[in-house]
């Protein structure tokens, strides 16, 4: 699973799958919000959609803390 910053967004993805979720930090929000995310399971992935979203949320929050976006 990879977390990258692209154009002011944190993008988390699993290479070789459709699993990609984009997070942003609105100015008036203390936390990240998902802008787009997968709507169904991808059977090529080593996890289901719910597991991906849970892991992606944690990874994105770690990246946001590293960038100083959240505390």
N, C-alpha and C positions, 0 to 999 in steps of 0.2 A: 504494500500500500504506500502510495506517495502523496505528500502534501507539498504543494507549490503555491507561491504567490503569483497571481497573474492579473494585471490591470486593477489592483486594489482589492482583489478577491482571493480567498484561500480555496484552492481547488484540490480535492482529495480524490484519488482514483486508484483503481486496481488495474494495472496494465493487462491488456488482452481480454478485457471484459467491457460490458456496458456500464459498469459501476463507476460513476463520477458524480460527485456532489460539490456544489459551489456555495461557499459561505461568505457572508459580508457582515460588516459591523456598522449598522446605522449610527449616526451621531447621537441620536436620542435613546439608544439602547445600551444597557450594560453588558449585553452578551451578543454572541454571534447568532445570525439567522441564516437558515438554508434558503438559497435562492432557487436552486434547481437540484433535483435528485432523481434517482432511478425509481420507476413506478412498478417494476416487477423483478422477480428473481432472474438471475443470469446463471444458467446451469454450468457455464464455463468457469465460474468463480469458485474459490474454495470455501465460500460462506454464502448464506442466504442474504436477502435484501436487508432484513432487520439487523442481522449481525454486522453487515457492512456499515449501515447508518450509525449504529452504536459506536463502532470502532472509528469511523470517520469523524464523528462529533468529538471524540476524545482527542484524536490526532490534530484536528483543526483548532481546538482550544489550546493545546500545547503550543502550536505554531503561533496563535494569536498572542499568547502570553510572552513568547520569545520576541515577538515584534513590538510588544508594549501596547497592543490594542485593547487588552483586558487585563485585569489584575488577577 
